Amino acid sequence: MIKTITKLGIGVALIFVMYQEILVHNQVTEIKEAVVQTNTIVKEIILLSNTPYSLENDYHCLASNIYWEARNQPLLGKLAVAQVTQNRVDSKKFPNSICGVITQTRFYPSGRIDLHSCQFSWYCDGKKDEPLQHEYISYERSFEIAVNFITDRPIDVTEGSTHYHNDRVNPYWTADLEKVVQIEEHIFYK
């Protein structure tokens, strides 16, 4: 009887050890996959941060929008501008990419941008869209915010807003939208 109980105890212990080994193996596999995925993202970000400025990838497009629209705002204001951009991407009423949303405009038959018809005024104000040389640190900070925003998608502080404007103006389109929140000088609508 004691031999049977001992054998049974050893069998249960072996099953428990095997089960623990399987759990550890699965956890190690998940960690390895996470490391590979993280390394891939880091390599992509390093490549992008060393890429000359352009409006051909979502990181630089979002960084440019944050820079031009909110470089004088605190972090919350910059995140709100990023969120409006993403809310538009998620909406069926706007293009389905960050760069598509930011560069959305009308064009003249000649192919030139119809100035002042853009969703974001900085894109079609007739000036160069590259960051100002003396403010490049501000652009770099905007780029970091864009990368973190795209990677981590923080909570939407704009509650789904797809529009905003500076509090010094009163655009005609505000009558058709619901005011959601004001962050510093920007008023957000959905």
GROMACS elastic network, one bead per residue, 0.5 to 0.9 nm:
[ bonds ]
;  ai    aj funct       b0    kb
    1     4     6  0.51011   500
    1     5     6  0.62706   500
    1     6     6  0.85777   500
    2     5     6  0.50647   500
    2     6     6  0.60058   500
    2     7     6  0.84815   500
    3     6     6  0.50071   500
    3     7     6  0.60248   500
    3     8     6  0.84331   500
    4     7     6  0.50767   500
    4     8     6  0.60093   500
    4     9     6  0.84881   500
    5     9     6  0.60014   500
    5    10     6  0.85157   500
    6     9     6  0.50002   500
    6    10     6  0.60925   500
    6    11     6  0.84787   500
    7    10     6  0.50740   500
    7    11     6  0.60527   500
    7    12     6  0.85923   500
    8    12     6  0.61537   500
    8    13     6  0.85351   500
    9    12     6  0.51206   500
    9    13     6  0.60809   500
    9    14     6  0.85544   500
   10    14     6  0.60755   500
   10    15     6  0.85963   500
   11    14     6  0.50776   500
   11    15     6  0.61978   500
   11    16     6  0.85646   500
   12    15     6  0.51010   500
   12    16     6  0.61129   500
   12    17     6  0.86166   500
   13    16     6  0.50123   500
   13    17     6  0.61223   500
   13    18     6  0.85584   500
   14    17     6  0.50832   500
   14    18     6  0.60773   500
   14    19     6  0.84696   500
   15    18     6  0.50922   500
   15    19     6  0.60430   500
   15    20     6  0.85982   500
   16    19     6  0.50409   500
   16    20     6  0.61905   500
   16    21     6  0.86422   500
   17    20     6  0.50712   500
   17    21     6  0.61788   500
   17    22     6  0.86885   500
   18    21     6  0.50467   500
   18    22     6  0.62914   500
   18    23     6  0.87256   500
   19    22     6  0.51565   500
   19    23     6  0.63313   500
   19    24     6  0.87182   500
   20    23     6  0.50253   500
   20    24     6  0.61204   500
   20    25     6  0.84653   500
   21    24     6  0.50959   500
   21    25     6  0.59840   500
   21    26     6  0.85494   500
   22    25     6  0.50145   500
   22    26     6  0.61380   500
   22    27     6  0.85889   500
   23    26     6  0.51478   500
   23    27     6  0.61792   500
   23    28     6  0.85990   500
   24    27     6  0.50393   500
   24    28     6  0.60668   500
   24    29     6  0.85219   500
   25    28     6  0.51121   500
   25    29     6  0.61532   500
   25    30     6  0.86852   500
   26    29     6  0.50491   500
   26    30     6  0.62206   500
   26    31     6  0.86348   500
   27    30     6  0.50784   500
   27    31     6  0.61516   500
   27    32     6  0.85804   500
   28    31     6  0.50614   500
   28    32     6  0.61102   500
   28    33     6  0.86068   500
   29    32     6  0.51096   500
   29    33     6  0.62215   500
   29    34     6  0.86432   500
   30    33     6  0.51079   500
   30    34     6  0.61571   500
   30    35     6  0.86264   500
   31    34     6  0.50168   500
   31    35     6  0.61324   500
   31    36     6  0.86337   500
   32    35     6  0.50948   500
   32    36     6  0.62387   500
   32    37     6  0.86260   500
   33    36     6  0.51319   500
   33    37     6  0.61414   500
   33    38     6  0.85240   500
   34    37     6  0.50600   500
   34    38     6  0.59647   500
   34    39     6  0.84507   500
   35    38     6  0.50476   500
   35    39     6  0.60050   500
   35    40     6  0.85204   500
   36    39     6  0.51410   500
   36    40     6  0.62105   500
   36    41     6  0.87667   500
   37    40     6  0.51105   500
   37    41     6  0.63446   500
   37    42     6  0.86832   500
   38    41     6  0.51202   500
   38    42     6  0.61045   500
   38    43     6  0.85615   500
   39    42     6  0.50469   500
   39    43     6  0.60697   500
   39    44     6  0.85297   500
   40    43     6  0.51968   500
   40    44     6  0.62094   500
   40    45     6  0.86795   500
   41    44     6  0.50562   500
   41    45     6  0.61436   500
   41    46     6  0.85742   500
   41   151     6  0.87512   500
   42    45     6  0.50760   500
   42    46     6  0.60512   500
   42    47     6  0.84541   500
   43    46     6  0.51092   500
   43    47     6  0.60504   500
   43    48     6  0.85386   500
   44    47     6  0.50828   500
   44    48     6  0.61277   500
   44    49     6  0.85744   500
   45    49     6  0.59566   500
   45    50     6  0.84895   500
   45    59     6  0.86928   500
   45   147     6  0.74895   500
   46    49     6  0.51043   500
   46    50     6  0.62404   500
   46    51     6  0.85643   500
   47    50     6  0.52587   500
   47    51     6  0.61545   500
   48    52     6  0.80721   500
   48    53     6  0.89807   500
   48    57     6  0.86204   500
   48    59     6  0.77338   500
   48    60     6  0.81365   500
   49    52     6  0.78989   500
   49    53     6  0.87774   500
   49    60     6  0.87990   500
   49   140     6  0.86275   500
   49   143     6  0.80140   500
   50    53     6  0.88552   500
   51    54     6  0.81992   500
   53    56     6  0.88454   500
   53    60     6  0.68252   500
   53   130     6  0.69833   500
   53   131     6  0.84350   500
   54    57     6  0.72978   500
   54    60     6  0.64307   500
   54    61     6  0.75815   500
   54   129     6  0.89972   500
   54   130     6  0.79029   500
   55    58     6  0.76352   500
   55    59     6  0.87061   500
   55    60     6  0.59808   500
   55    61     6  0.51157   500
   55    62     6  0.89060   500
   55    64     6  0.80940   500
   55    99     6  0.67710   500
   55   103     6  0.84281   500
   55   129     6  0.88849   500
   56    59     6  0.87893   500
   56    60     6  0.73914   500
   56    61     6  0.70898   500
   56    99     6  0.68935   500
   57    60     6  0.57509   500
   57    61     6  0.61541   500
   57    62     6  0.86538   500
   57    98     6  0.82824   500
   57    99     6  0.66483   500
   58    62     6  0.58997   500
   58    63     6  0.82794   500
   58    97     6  0.74499   500
   58    98     6  0.54123   500
   58    99     6  0.55063   500
   58   100     6  0.89156   500
   58   146     6  0.85855   500
   58   150     6  0.85405   500
   59    62     6  0.53923   500
   59    63     6  0.60322   500
   59    64     6  0.85326   500
   59    98     6  0.84129   500
   59    99     6  0.87054   500
   59   143     6  0.68281   500
   59   144     6  0.89621   500
   59   146     6  0.58771   500
   59   147     6  0.60428   500
   59   150     6  0.76434   500
   60    64     6  0.59104   500
   60    65     6  0.84948   500
   60    99     6  0.85112   500
   60   143     6  0.66456   500
   60   146     6  0.77867   500
   60   147     6  0.89049   500
   61    64     6  0.51501   500
   61    65     6  0.62822   500
   61    66     6  0.87163   500
   61    98     6  0.67315   500
   61    99     6  0.53616   500
   61   102     6  0.69226   500
   61   103     6  0.85657   500
   61   146     6  0.87076   500
   62    65     6  0.50391   500
   62    66     6  0.61551   500
   62    67     6  0.84332   500
   62    82     6  0.66539   500
   62    85     6  0.77048   500
   62    98     6  0.66215   500
   62    99     6  0.73462   500
   62   102     6  0.77795   500
   62   142     6  0.81906   500
   62   143     6  0.76360   500
   62   145     6  0.89093   500
   62   146     6  0.57270   500
   62   147     6  0.86108   500
   62   150     6  0.88449   500
   63    66     6  0.51294   500
   63    67     6  0.59557   500
   63    68     6  0.85488   500
   63    82     6  0.84396   500
   63   139     6  0.69393   500
   63   140     6  0.81343   500
   63   141     6  0.83656   500
   63   144     6  0.78064   500
   63   145     6  0.72725   500
   63   146     6  0.52337   500
   63   147     6  0.81450   500
   64    68     6  0.59410   500
   64    69     6  0.81645   500
   64   129     6  0.79250   500
   64   130     6  0.80119   500
   64   131     6  0.75772   500
   64   139     6  0.72619   500
   64   142     6  0.73003   500
   64   143     6  0.77165   500
   64   146     6  0.89572   500
   65    68     6  0.53373   500
   65    69     6  0.56827   500
   65    70     6  0.77569   500
   65    81     6  0.75465   500
   65    82     6  0.75295   500
   65    85     6  0.83749   500
   65   102     6  0.71506   500
   65   120     6  0.78257   500
   65   122     6  0.82020   500
   65   123     6  0.86456   500
   65   142     6  0.85514   500
   66    69     6  0.53731   500
   66    70     6  0.52810   500
   66    71     6  0.64360   500
   66    77     6  0.89270   500
   66    78     6  0.56869   500
   66    79     6  0.78903   500
   66    81     6  0.61830   500
   66    82     6  0.63718   500
   66   139     6  0.84014   500
   66   142     6  0.58751   500
   66   143     6  0.82916   500
   66   145     6  0.83513   500
   66   146     6  0.77429   500
   67    70     6  0.56433   500
   67    72     6  0.83893   500
   67    78     6  0.81091   500
   67   131     6  0.78011   500
   67   138     6  0.69700   500
   67   139     6  0.57022   500
   67   140     6  0.89345   500
   67   141     6  0.84839   500
   67   142     6  0.56272   500
   67   143     6  0.83176   500
   68    71     6  0.61440   500
   68    72     6  0.89709   500
   68   122     6  0.64798   500
   68   123     6  0.88986   500
   68   129     6  0.85789   500
   68   131     6  0.81490   500
   68   139     6  0.87780   500
   69    72     6  0.82998   500
   69    73     6  0.87087   500
   69    78     6  0.80649   500
   69    81     6  0.72693   500
   69   120     6  0.79777   500
   69   121     6  0.86327   500
   69   122     6  0.75819   500
   70    73     6  0.50383   500
   70    74     6  0.80466   500
   70    75     6  0.89456   500
   70    77     6  0.65159   500
   70    78     6  0.53835   500
   70    79     6  0.89750   500
   70    81     6  0.70595   500
   70   186     6  0.89466   500
   71    74     6  0.80372   500
   71    77     6  0.88673   500
   71    78     6  0.71772   500
   71   138     6  0.66833   500
   71   139     6  0.79508   500
   71   142     6  0.75716   500
   72    77     6  0.88300   500
   72    78     6  0.87351   500
   73    76     6  0.76176   500
   73    77     6  0.52999   500
   73    78     6  0.62175   500
   73   183     6  0.88267   500
   73   184     6  0.71618   500
   73   185     6  0.82203   500
   74    77     6  0.53897   500
   74    78     6  0.64753   500
   74    79     6  0.88201   500
   74   184     6  0.81907   500
   75    78     6  0.50587   500
   75    79     6  0.61250   500
   75    80     6  0.85355   500
   75   145     6  0.85278   500
   76    79     6  0.51162   500
   76    80     6  0.61205   500
   76    81     6  0.87863   500
   76   157     6  0.80300   500
   76   183     6  0.75346   500
   77    80     6  0.50119   500
   77    81     6  0.64108   500
   77    82     6  0.87493   500
   77   183     6  0.59539   500
   77   184     6  0.69465   500
   77   185     6  0.87115   500
   77   186     6  0.77289   500
   78    81     6  0.52565   500
   78    82     6  0.63861   500
   78    83     6  0.86548   500
   78   142     6  0.79427   500
   78   145     6  0.80104   500
   79    83     6  0.60217   500
   79    84     6  0.86691   500
   79   145     6  0.76108   500
   79   146     6  0.85377   500
   79   149     6  0.76565   500
   79   154     6  0.84785   500
   79   156     6  0.85472   500
   79   157     6  0.79267   500
   80    84     6  0.62364   500
   80    85     6  0.86316   500
   80   156     6  0.75253   500
   80   157     6  0.62532   500
   80   158     6  0.60544   500
   80   161     6  0.88706   500
   80   183     6  0.80332   500
   80   188     6  0.85514   500
   81    84     6  0.52372   500
   81    85     6  0.63831   500
   81    86     6  0.87967   500
   81   158     6  0.87979   500
   81   164     6  0.82007   500
   82    85     6  0.51323   500
   82    86     6  0.63282   500
   82    87     6  0.86474   500
   82   145     6  0.87111   500
   82   146     6  0.73243   500
   82   149     6  0.74615   500
   83    87     6  0.59426   500
   83    88     6  0.85005   500
   83   149     6  0.84271   500
   83   153     6  0.85499   500
   83   154     6  0.86315   500
   83   155     6  0.88548   500
   83   156     6  0.63069   500
   83   157     6  0.76852   500
   83   158     6  0.70303   500
   83   160     6  0.80312   500
   83   161     6  0.78939   500
   83   162     6  0.83762   500
   84    88     6  0.62062   500
   84    89     6  0.86653   500
   84   156     6  0.87623   500
   84   158     6  0.72595   500
   84   160     6  0.73335   500
   84   161     6  0.56914   500
   84   163     6  0.65407   500
   84   164     6  0.78985   500
   84   188     6  0.84287   500
   85    88     6  0.52593   500
   85    89     6  0.64689   500
   85    90     6  0.88679   500
   85    98     6  0.66443   500
   85   101     6  0.68514   500
   85   102     6  0.73680   500
   85   162     6  0.71763   500
   85   163     6  0.87332   500
   86    90     6  0.62226   500
   86    91     6  0.86353   500
   86    97     6  0.83618   500
   86    98     6  0.67386   500
   86   101     6  0.85851   500
   86   150     6  0.88698   500
   86   162     6  0.84736   500
   87    90     6  0.50315   500
   87    91     6  0.62256   500
   87   156     6  0.89137   500
   87   160     6  0.61266   500
   87   161     6  0.67021   500
   87   162     6  0.57696   500
   88    92     6  0.78779   500
   88    93     6  0.73978   500
   88    94     6  0.56336   500
   88    95     6  0.74418   500
   88    96     6  0.78162   500
   88    97     6  0.87521   500
   88    98     6  0.83142   500
   88   101     6  0.67731   500
   88   160     6  0.89965   500
   88   161     6  0.83863   500
   88   162     6  0.56121   500
   88   163     6  0.85757   500
   89    92     6  0.77180   500
   89    93     6  0.85954   500
   89    94     6  0.62089   500
   89    95     6  0.59865   500
   89    97     6  0.55267   500
   89    98     6  0.61652   500
   89   100     6  0.82105   500
   89   101     6  0.64863   500
   90    93     6  0.87729   500
   90    94     6  0.79962   500
   90    95     6  0.86209   500
   90    96     6  0.67377   500
   90    97     6  0.85903   500
   91    94     6  0.59136   500
   91    95     6  0.80303   500
   91    96     6  0.77137   500
   91   162     6  0.84521   500
   92    95     6  0.74182   500
   92    96     6  0.76591   500
   94    97     6  0.87392   500
   94   100     6  0.81658   500
   94   101     6  0.63081   500
   94   104     6  0.82472   500
   95    98     6  0.78571   500
   95    99     6  0.85420   500
   95   100     6  0.52662   500
   95   101     6  0.52633   500
   95   102     6  0.89215   500
   95   104     6  0.75330   500
   96    99     6  0.87357   500
   96   100     6  0.66452   500
   96   101     6  0.71582   500
   97   101     6  0.61771   500
   97   102     6  0.86380   500
   98   101     6  0.52098   500
   98   102     6  0.62317   500
   98   103     6  0.86252   500
   99   102     6  0.51237   500
   99   103     6  0.59777   500
   99   104     6  0.82478   500
  100   103     6  0.53838   500
  100   104     6  0.58062   500
  101   104     6  0.52661   500
  101   105     6  0.89609   500
  101   119     6  0.76488   500
  101   120     6  0.89093   500
  102   105     6  0.86440   500
  102   118     6  0.81877   500
  102   119     6  0.67995   500
  102   120     6  0.64776   500
  102   123     6  0.75529   500
  103   118     6  0.71630   500
  103   119     6  0.75567   500
  103   120     6  0.78315   500
  103   123     6  0.66309   500
  103   124     6  0.85211   500
  104   117     6  0.87642   500
  104   118     6  0.60086   500
  104   119     6  0.61871   500
  104   120     6  0.82940   500
  104   123     6  0.89385   500
  105   113     6  0.70813   500
  105   114     6  0.71959   500
  105   115     6  0.86259   500
  105   116     6  0.86100   500
  105   117     6  0.57366   500
  105   119     6  0.66099   500
  105   120     6  0.88932   500
  105   123     6  0.88504   500
  105   124     6  0.80562   500
  106   112     6  0.88452   500
  106   113     6  0.63180   500
  106   114     6  0.55224   500
  106   115     6  0.84058   500
  106   117     6  0.61746   500
  106   118     6  0.70648   500
  107   110     6  0.76822   500
  107   111     6  0.56405   500
  107   112     6  0.55739   500
  107   115     6  0.84739   500
  107   117     6  0.86774   500
  108   111     6  0.53578   500
  108   112     6  0.54615   500
  108   113     6  0.62014   500
  108   114     6  0.56938   500
  109   112     6  0.74752   500
  110   113     6  0.88030   500
  111   114     6  0.88083   500
  112   115     6  0.85412   500
  113   116     6  0.86386   500
  113   117     6  0.81903   500
  113   118     6  0.86356   500
  113   124     6  0.67856   500
  113   126     6  0.87628   500
  114   117     6  0.58194   500
  114   118     6  0.78845   500
  114   124     6  0.74408   500
  115   118     6  0.72943   500
  115   121     6  0.86680   500
  115   123     6  0.88143   500
  115   124     6  0.51028   500
  115   125     6  0.59662   500
  115   126     6  0.67065   500
  116   119     6  0.85542   500
  116   120     6  0.86793   500
  116   121     6  0.62046   500
  116   122     6  0.87583   500
  116   123     6  0.85948   500
  116   124     6  0.57164   500
  116   125     6  0.60982   500
  116   126     6  0.86503   500
  117   120     6  0.85087   500
  117   121     6  0.76843   500
  117   124     6  0.72400   500
  118   121     6  0.57298   500
  118   122     6  0.82603   500
  118   123     6  0.67083   500
  118   124     6  0.59925   500
  118   125     6  0.86860   500
  119   123     6  0.82068   500
  119   124     6  0.89202   500
  119   163     6  0.89876   500
  120   123     6  0.59527   500
  120   124     6  0.76753   500
  121   124     6  0.57462   500
  121   125     6  0.60077   500
  122   125     6  0.53892   500
  122   126     6  0.82705   500
  122   127     6  0.78225   500
  122   128     6  0.89615   500
  122   129     6  0.72579   500
  123   126     6  0.78098   500
  123   127     6  0.80986   500
  123   128     6  0.85125   500
  123   129     6  0.65716   500
  124   127     6  0.74266   500
  124   129     6  0.87488   500
  125   128     6  0.85235   500
  126   129     6  0.87933   500
  128   131     6  0.83443   500
  129   132     6  0.86665   500
  130   133     6  0.85777   500
  131   134     6  0.85395   500
  131   135     6  0.68757   500
  131   136     6  0.61773   500
  131   138     6  0.86282   500
  131   139     6  0.63541   500
  132   135     6  0.52293   500
  132   136     6  0.61700   500
  132   139     6  0.83883   500
  133   136     6  0.53624   500
  133   137     6  0.88163   500
  134   137     6  0.79153   500
  134   138     6  0.89780   500
  135   138     6  0.53267   500
  135   139     6  0.66558   500
  135   140     6  0.89248   500
  136   140     6  0.61684   500
  136   141     6  0.86059   500
  137   141     6  0.62371   500
  137   142     6  0.85819   500
  138   141     6  0.51018   500
  138   142     6  0.62154   500
  138   143     6  0.86301   500
  139   143     6  0.60943   500
  139   144     6  0.86593   500
  140   144     6  0.63081   500
  140   145     6  0.86860   500
  141   144     6  0.50789   500
  141   145     6  0.62776   500
  141   146     6  0.86076   500
  142   145     6  0.50515   500
  142   146     6  0.60991   500
  142   147     6  0.86620   500
  143   147     6  0.61868   500
  143   148     6  0.86056   500
  144   147     6  0.51925   500
  144   148     6  0.61925   500
  144   149     6  0.84431   500
  145   148     6  0.51724   500
  145   149     6  0.58924   500
  145   150     6  0.85333   500
  146   150     6  0.60488   500
  146   151     6  0.84099   500
  147   150     6  0.53069   500
  147   151     6  0.60389   500
  147   152     6  0.84306   500
  148   151     6  0.50910   500
  148   152     6  0.57462   500
  148   153     6  0.75921   500
  148   154     6  0.87695   500
  149   152     6  0.53747   500
  149   153     6  0.50092   500
  149   154     6  0.65476   500
  150   153     6  0.57532   500
  150   154     6  0.88874   500
  153   156     6  0.82358   500
  154   157     6  0.84962   500
  155   158     6  0.88708   500
  155   159     6  0.87704   500
  156   159     6  0.55301   500
  156   160     6  0.67830   500
  156   161     6  0.87769   500
  157   160     6  0.81418   500
  157   161     6  0.89186   500
  157   181     6  0.85765   500
  158   161     6  0.52803   500
  158   162     6  0.85662   500
  158   180     6  0.68782   500
  158   181     6  0.66014   500
  158   182     6  0.88125   500
  158   188     6  0.66448   500
  158   189     6  0.80414   500
  158   190     6  0.87348   500
  159   180     6  0.70888   500
  159   181     6  0.83289   500
  159   189     6  0.89277   500
  159   190     6  0.81722   500
  160   180     6  0.86610   500
  160   189     6  0.82187   500
  160   190     6  0.63541   500
  161   164     6  0.76508   500
  161   178     6  0.88221   500
  161   179     6  0.86128   500
  161   180     6  0.71394   500
  161   181     6  0.88535   500
  161   188     6  0.59527   500
  162   188     6  0.76158   500
  162   189     6  0.63094   500
  162   190     6  0.54016   500
  163   174     6  0.87194   500
  163   177     6  0.85783   500
  163   187     6  0.84056   500
  163   188     6  0.58206   500
  163   189     6  0.51487   500
  163   190     6  0.63883   500
  164   174     6  0.88525   500
  164   186     6  0.62403   500
  164   187     6  0.52784   500
  164   189     6  0.58751   500
  164   190     6  0.87548   500
  165   168     6  0.83259   500
  165   169     6  0.71226   500
  165   170     6  0.78249   500
  165   171     6  0.76879   500
  165   185     6  0.81555   500
  165   186     6  0.54061   500
  165   187     6  0.55490   500
  165   188     6  0.69187   500
  165   189     6  0.87949   500
  166   169     6  0.59278   500
  166   170     6  0.81871   500
  166   185     6  0.54417   500
  166   187     6  0.63757   500
  167   170     6  0.73047   500
  167   182     6  0.86284   500
  167   184     6  0.86910   500
  167   185     6  0.52766   500
  167   186     6  0.57562   500
  167   187     6  0.62912   500
  168   185     6  0.78547   500
  170   173     6  0.85963   500
  170   174     6  0.74233   500
  171   174     6  0.59669   500
  171   175     6  0.84676   500
  172   175     6  0.64443   500
  172   176     6  0.84487   500
  173   176     6  0.57727   500
  173   177     6  0.71243   500
  174   177     6  0.52801   500
  174   178     6  0.75612   500
  174   179     6  0.78371   500
  174   189     6  0.75183   500
  175   178     6  0.79688   500
  177   189     6  0.59153   500
  177   190     6  0.55402   500
  178   188     6  0.85347   500
  178   189     6  0.52973   500
  178   190     6  0.52929   500
  179   182     6  0.83937   500
  179   187     6  0.73176   500
  179   188     6  0.60407   500
  179   190     6  0.66961   500
  180   187     6  0.76697   500
  180   188     6  0.55784   500
  180   189     6  0.52164   500
  180   190     6  0.68502   500
  181   186     6  0.85337   500
  181   187     6  0.60256   500
  181   188     6  0.53782   500
  181   189     6  0.73367   500
  182   185     6  0.71130   500
  182   186     6  0.56882   500
  182   188     6  0.60311   500
  183   186     6  0.54186   500
  183   187     6  0.64590   500
  183   188     6  0.79123   500
  184   187     6  0.80831   500
